[in-house]
Amino acid sequence: MKKTLLSVLIVAVCATSGFSVPKVVVFPFQPVMDTTYNIWGDPVKVLNYQLALQSFLVSDFAQSVDVEVEKSDLAVKTVNEAIEIARRSEADFAVVGTFAELPTAIRGDAQLADVALGQVPRGYQASSTASRWEDLSAVADDLAQQLLSFISGSSTIRSESASRLILEGDRVALGYDPGNQPHLVVEVNSPAPKITLGDGTQLKRCSVRDRSLAEGTQNTQICYAGEVSAGELTVQIDQRGYYGHSETLSLSPGKVYRLVVELNKMSFQAAPGRP
């Protein structure tokens, strides 16, 4: 009874919600044309703004706390190709764009593809122009602000994951081998989670003893366990088709802990009222 009351107390204190910000993959911008004309009608080779626009946009996204950004070196030809690559990266959105050098302006256009929906929703297009090369960064900044507003208003951005850390007790008292390392049991509600620990430890499938700790969840959760480092430990959990979870635990030597994580599934259906 004493152990049960202690566990309940720890659950109340350590229950957390981990929020994963939306992840965006930015692809290189593609030229609309390779040749334009000056004011006298002479053909002029278009400068390559492809990598510059992409780099500026990635930099602008990286300064925002509202998104996680990934830069792709793959020059995609279609939105569907970008969505598939972004899905493999477990991203929420993909940005594809074009640029055009006109006689008196440089124009950049971008589309925000929603990976969960498998398309670019209506209105998720942004554009901006500059009159000279020196203002190209302003074009990217303008595009980034427009795209961020689309992301913040999306109904398919990542949901919160829920977790609770339970202190089960001392290693020896629970039948584990004596030692100073904490023993961590991780239970996840997805079929094949990838669990990455900050100290590099590779967890193994739970033993019968590990399973005996999980009275209410042992039949529904996937369970992994192992000896880990004491102190602060970062835990990252990823699963295809689910939104990920990341948090930092504080673990004491010689103790047994159980981390129970509820991941939210990605929705690949359009929300009501969405195109």
C-alpha positions as CSV (number, residue, x, y, z in Angstrom):
1,M,0.0,0.0,0.0
2,K,2.9,2.4,0.9
3,K,4.5,1.8,-2.5
4,T,1.1,2.3,-4.3
5,L,0.5,5.6,-2.6
6,L,4.0,6.8,-3.4
7,S,3.5,5.9,-7.1
8,V,0.3,7.8,-7.2
9,L,2.0,10.8,-5.7
10,I,4.8,10.6,-8.2
11,V,2.3,10.3,-11.1
12,A,0.6,13.5,-9.9
13,V,3.8,15.4,-9.8
14,C,5.5,14.1,-13.0
15,A,2.6,13.8,-15.4
16,T,3.5,15.9,-18.4
17,S,2.4,16.8,-21.9
18,G,5.0,17.0,-24.6
19,F,4.1,19.3,-27.5
20,S,5.9,18.6,-30.8
21,V,6.0,21.7,-32.9
22,P,5.1,21.3,-36.6
23,K,8.0,20.1,-38.8
24,V,8.5,21.7,-42.2
25,V,10.7,20.5,-45.0
26,V,11.9,23.3,-47.4
27,F,12.9,22.2,-50.9
28,P,15.1,24.2,-53.4
29,F,13.1,26.8,-55.3
30,Q,12.9,26.2,-59.1
31,P,13.2,28.8,-61.9
32,V,10.1,29.6,-63.9
33,M,12.3,30.4,-66.9
34,D,16.0,30.3,-67.6
35,T,16.0,33.4,-69.8
36,T,14.4,36.8,-69.5
37,Y,14.7,40.1,-71.4
38,N,16.0,43.5,-70.4
39,I,14.2,46.8,-71.1
40,W,15.8,46.9,-74.5
41,G,14.4,43.5,-75.5
42,D,17.7,41.7,-75.3
43,P,17.8,38.2,-73.9
44,V,19.4,37.9,-70.5
45,K,20.4,34.7,-68.6
46,V,18.4,34.4,-65.3
47,L,20.5,34.4,-62.2
48,N,20.2,31.3,-60.0
49,Y,18.3,32.3,-56.9
50,Q,17.4,28.7,-56.1
51,L,19.7,28.0,-53.1
52,A,19.6,31.6,-51.9
53,L,15.8,31.7,-51.5
54,Q,15.8,28.3,-49.9
55,S,18.6,29.2,-47.4
56,F,17.0,32.5,-46.5
57,L,13.6,30.8,-45.9
58,V,15.2,28.1,-43.8
59,S,17.0,30.7,-41.7
60,D,13.7,32.6,-41.2
61,F,11.9,29.4,-40.1
62,A,14.8,28.5,-37.8
63,Q,14.3,31.8,-35.9
64,S,10.7,30.9,-35.1
65,V,9.9,28.8,-32.0
66,D,6.6,27.7,-33.7
67,V,8.2,25.3,-36.2
68,E,11.0,22.8,-36.7
69,V,12.6,23.2,-40.0
70,E,14.5,20.7,-42.2
71,K,16.4,21.7,-45.4
72,S,16.2,19.3,-48.3
73,D,18.8,19.2,-51.1
74,L,16.4,17.3,-53.4
75,A,15.0,19.3,-56.3
76,V,11.5,18.0,-56.6
77,K,9.4,18.3,-59.8
78,T,6.0,17.9,-58.3
79,V,4.1,18.7,-55.1
80,N,3.3,15.0,-54.6
81,E,7.0,14.1,-54.8
82,A,7.7,16.7,-52.1
83,I,4.9,15.4,-49.9
84,E,6.2,11.8,-50.1
85,I,9.7,12.9,-49.1
86,A,8.4,15.0,-46.3
87,R,6.2,12.1,-45.1
88,R,9.4,9.9,-44.9
89,S,11.0,12.6,-42.8
90,E,7.9,12.5,-40.6
91,A,7.3,16.2,-41.3
92,D,3.9,18.0,-41.2
93,F,4.5,20.3,-44.1
94,A,6.5,20.7,-47.3
95,V,7.4,24.0,-48.9
96,V,8.0,24.1,-52.6
97,G,8.6,27.3,-54.6
98,T,9.6,29.0,-57.8
99,F,11.3,32.2,-58.7
100,A,11.3,34.5,-61.7
101,E,13.6,37.3,-62.7
102,L,11.5,39.9,-64.5
103,P,12.7,43.0,-66.3
104,T,12.1,45.2,-63.2
105,A,11.6,42.8,-60.4
106,I,12.5,39.4,-58.8
107,R,9.5,37.4,-57.8
108,G,9.3,34.4,-55.4
109,D,6.3,32.1,-55.0
110,A,5.8,29.4,-52.5
111,Q,3.3,26.7,-51.8
112,L,2.7,25.0,-48.4
113,A,1.8,21.3,-48.8
114,D,0.0,19.7,-45.9
115,V,1.4,16.2,-45.5
116,A,-1.6,14.9,-43.6
117,L,-4.0,16.0,-46.3
118,G,-1.7,15.0,-49.1
119,Q,-2.1,18.3,-51.0
120,V,-1.7,22.1,-51.0
121,P,-4.9,23.4,-49.4
122,R,-6.7,26.2,-51.1
123,G,-5.1,29.5,-50.3
124,Y,-1.8,28.1,-49.0
125,Q,0.2,30.0,-51.6
126,A,2.5,33.0,-50.9
127,S,4.2,35.4,-53.1
128,S,6.6,38.4,-52.8
129,T,8.7,40.6,-55.0
130,A,11.9,42.7,-54.8
131,S,13.3,45.2,-57.2
132,R,16.9,44.2,-56.7
133,W,19.2,41.3,-55.6
134,E,20.0,43.0,-52.3
135,D,16.3,42.7,-51.3
136,L,16.1,39.0,-51.9
137,S,16.3,38.2,-48.2
138,A,13.2,40.5,-47.7
139,V,11.3,38.3,-50.2
140,A,12.2,35.2,-48.2
141,D,11.2,36.9,-45.0
142,D,7.8,37.9,-46.4
143,L,7.2,34.4,-47.7
144,A,8.1,32.9,-44.3
145,Q,5.7,35.1,-42.5
146,Q,2.9,34.2,-44.8
147,L,3.7,30.5,-44.6
148,L,3.9,30.6,-40.8
149,S,0.4,32.1,-40.6
150,F,-0.9,29.2,-42.7
151,I,0.8,26.7,-40.4
152,S,-0.6,28.3,-37.3
153,G,-4.1,28.1,-38.7
154,S,-3.9,24.5,-39.9
155,S,-6.1,22.0,-38.2
156,T,-3.7,19.1,-38.9
157,I,-0.6,20.4,-37.0
158,R,0.8,18.1,-34.4
159,S,-1.2,17.3,-31.3
160,E,0.2,17.0,-27.8
161,S,1.5,13.7,-26.6
162,A,0.9,12.8,-23.0
163,S,3.3,11.1,-20.6
164,R,3.8,10.3,-17.0
165,L,6.9,9.3,-15.1
166,I,6.3,6.9,-12.2
167,L,8.9,6.1,-9.5
168,E,8.3,2.4,-8.8
169,G,10.9,2.1,-6.0
170,D,14.4,0.7,-5.2
171,R,16.1,-1.8,-7.6
172,V,16.8,-4.4,-5.0
173,A,13.4,-4.2,-3.3
174,L,11.7,-4.8,-6.7
175,G,13.9,-7.8,-7.5
176,Y,16.4,-6.3,-9.9
177,D,20.2,-6.8,-9.6
178,P,21.9,-4.4,-7.2
179,G,23.5,-1.4,-8.9
180,N,23.6,2.4,-9.0
181,Q,22.2,2.8,-12.5
182,P,18.5,3.7,-12.7
183,H,16.3,1.1,-14.4
184,L,13.9,2.7,-16.9
185,V,10.8,1.0,-18.3
186,V,9.2,2.8,-21.2
187,E,5.7,2.0,-22.4
188,V,4.3,3.4,-25.6
189,N,0.9,3.0,-27.2
190,S,2.2,2.5,-30.8
191,P,3.1,-0.7,-32.5
192,A,6.8,-0.2,-33.3
193,P,8.2,3.0,-31.6
194,K,11.7,4.1,-32.1
195,I,13.1,5.2,-28.7
196,T,16.2,7.2,-28.6
197,L,18.0,8.1,-25.3
198,G,20.4,10.9,-24.8
199,D,23.0,8.7,-23.2
200,G,23.0,6.3,-26.2
201,T,21.5,3.4,-24.3
202,Q,19.6,0.9,-26.5
203,L,16.5,-0.4,-24.7
204,K,15.4,-4.0,-25.0
205,R,11.9,-5.6,-24.9
206,C,10.6,-5.8,-21.4
207,S,11.1,-8.8,-19.1
208,V,8.4,-10.4,-17.1
209,R,9.5,-8.4,-14.1
210,D,9.3,-5.2,-16.1
211,R,5.8,-6.1,-17.3
212,S,4.7,-6.9,-13.7
213,L,5.1,-3.2,-12.9
214,A,2.5,-2.2,-15.4
215,E,-0.7,-3.5,-13.8
216,G,-3.1,-1.4,-15.8
217,T,-1.3,-1.0,-19.1
218,Q,0.7,-4.2,-19.7
219,N,-1.9,-5.6,-22.2
220,T,-2.1,-2.5,-24.4
221,Q,1.3,-0.8,-24.4
222,I,4.6,-1.7,-26.2
223,C,7.2,-2.1,-23.5
224,Y,11.0,-1.5,-23.5
225,A,13.5,-1.3,-20.6
226,G,17.2,-1.0,-19.8
227,E,19.8,0.4,-17.4
228,V,20.3,4.1,-18.1
229,S,22.4,7.0,-16.8
230,A,21.4,8.9,-13.6
231,G,20.7,12.6,-13.8
232,E,19.0,14.3,-16.7
233,L,18.1,12.0,-19.6
234,T,16.5,13.0,-22.8
235,V,14.0,10.6,-24.3
236,Q,12.8,10.9,-27.9
237,I,10.1,8.6,-29.2
238,D,9.1,8.4,-32.9
239,Q,6.7,6.2,-34.8
240,R,5.5,6.4,-38.4
241,G,1.9,7.5,-38.5
242,Y,2.1,9.1,-35.0
243,Y,3.3,12.5,-33.8
244,G,6.6,12.2,-31.9
245,H,7.4,12.8,-28.2
246,S,10.4,14.3,-26.6
247,E,11.1,15.2,-22.9
248,T,14.0,15.3,-20.4
249,L,13.7,13.1,-17.3
250,S,15.5,13.5,-14.0
251,L,16.5,10.1,-12.6
252,S,18.1,9.1,-9.3
253,P,20.7,6.3,-8.9
254,G,19.5,2.9,-7.9
255,K,15.8,3.5,-8.6
256,V,13.3,1.9,-11.0
257,Y,11.2,4.2,-13.1
258,R,8.3,3.6,-15.6
259,L,7.6,6.2,-18.3
260,V,4.2,5.8,-19.9
261,V,3.7,7.7,-23.2
262,E,0.5,8.2,-25.2
263,L,1.3,9.3,-28.8
264,N,-1.4,10.9,-31.0
265,K,-2.0,9.4,-34.4
266,M,-1.6,11.6,-37.5
267,S,-4.9,12.3,-39.3
268,F,-4.7,11.9,-43.0
269,Q,-8.3,13.0,-43.6
270,A,-9.3,16.6,-44.3
271,A,-10.8,18.3,-41.3
272,P,-14.5,19.4,-41.7
273,G,-14.8,22.6,-43.7
274,R,-11.3,22.2,-45.1
275,P,-10.8,21.9,-48.9
